[in-house]
Structure formats: C-alpha cells, structure tokens
C-alpha cells in the first residue's frame, strides 16, 4: 500500500500549479505622426530607466554581500 500511496501522491502533485497563469500584456499606442526624434527620446528615457534599475539591483546585491561578509559567509 505504501508504494501505491507514494505513486498517487506524485501523480496528484504533478498536476498542481503547473498550468501557466493568464498573462497580461500592455501595449503602448503611438500616433502615426510620431517623428524619429520622439522615438529616439523615448528609447533614451527607457534605457536610462533600465540602467537605473540595474544599478539599484547591483547596490542591493552589494549590500547583501557586505552583510554576508560581516557574518563570515
């Protein structure tokens, strides 16, 4: 009975939380008359935001590393 119970538990567990959740995709709408300068300006601001997020993430990891070093890990 125990091996059968283990197999049943593995079967049930294999069907829980494996279905992908619904994804929401946001799409920006742009006017047809948008100029190349507007596109480049938007790309520049987006790149700056990505870089700022990356720097913040690096700062968080550095702080974590410092804390772990203090603990001797």
C-alpha positions as CSV (number, residue, x, y, z in Angstrom):
1,X,0.0,0.0,0.0
2,X,2.8,2.4,0.8
3,X,4.4,2.3,-2.7
4,X,1.0,2.8,-4.3
5,X,0.3,5.8,-2.0
6,X,3.6,7.3,-2.9
7,X,2.8,6.9,-6.6
8,X,-0.6,8.5,-6.1
9,X,0.9,11.5,-4.2
10,X,3.4,12.0,-7.0
11,X,0.7,11.8,-9.6
12,X,-1.5,14.4,-7.8
13,X,1.5,16.7,-7.1
14,X,2.4,16.6,-10.8
15,X,-0.9,18.2,-11.7
16,X,-0.9,21.0,-9.2
17,X,0.2,24.5,-10.1
18,X,1.8,23.6,-13.4
19,X,-0.7,25.4,-15.7
20,X,0.6,28.8,-16.8
21,X,-1.3,31.7,-15.4
22,X,-3.1,34.3,-17.5
23,X,-0.6,36.8,-18.9
24,X,-1.5,40.5,-19.2
25,X,0.5,42.2,-21.9
26,X,0.5,46.0,-22.1
27,X,0.9,47.6,-25.5
28,X,1.7,51.3,-26.0
29,X,-0.3,53.1,-28.6
30,X,1.6,55.7,-30.6
31,X,0.3,58.2,-33.1
32,X,1.1,57.6,-36.7
33,X,2.7,61.1,-37.0
34,X,5.4,60.3,-34.4
35,X,8.8,61.6,-35.5
36,X,12.2,59.8,-35.3
37,X,13.3,62.3,-32.7
38,X,10.4,61.4,-30.5
39,X,11.2,57.7,-30.9
40,X,14.9,58.2,-30.0
41,X,14.0,60.4,-27.0
42,X,11.6,57.7,-25.7
43,X,14.2,55.0,-26.2
44,X,16.8,57.1,-24.4
45,X,14.5,57.5,-21.4
46,X,13.6,53.8,-21.4
47,X,17.3,52.9,-21.5
48,X,18.0,55.3,-18.6
49,X,15.3,53.7,-16.5
50,X,16.6,50.2,-17.2
51,X,20.1,51.3,-16.2
52,X,18.9,52.9,-13.0
53,X,17.0,49.7,-12.1
54,X,20.2,47.7,-12.9
55,X,22.3,50.0,-10.7
56,X,19.7,49.6,-7.8
57,X,19.8,45.8,-8.2
58,X,23.6,45.8,-8.1
59,X,23.5,48.0,-5.0
60,X,21.1,45.6,-3.3
61,X,23.4,42.7,-4.1
62,X,26.5,44.6,-2.9
63,X,24.7,45.3,0.4
64,X,23.8,41.6,0.7
65,X,27.4,40.6,0.0
66,X,28.7,43.0,2.7
67,X,26.2,41.6,5.2
68,X,27.3,38.1,4.4
69,X,30.9,39.0,4.7
70,X,30.3,40.5,8.1
71,X,28.8,37.2,9.1
72,X,31.8,35.3,7.8
73,X,29.9,33.6,5.0
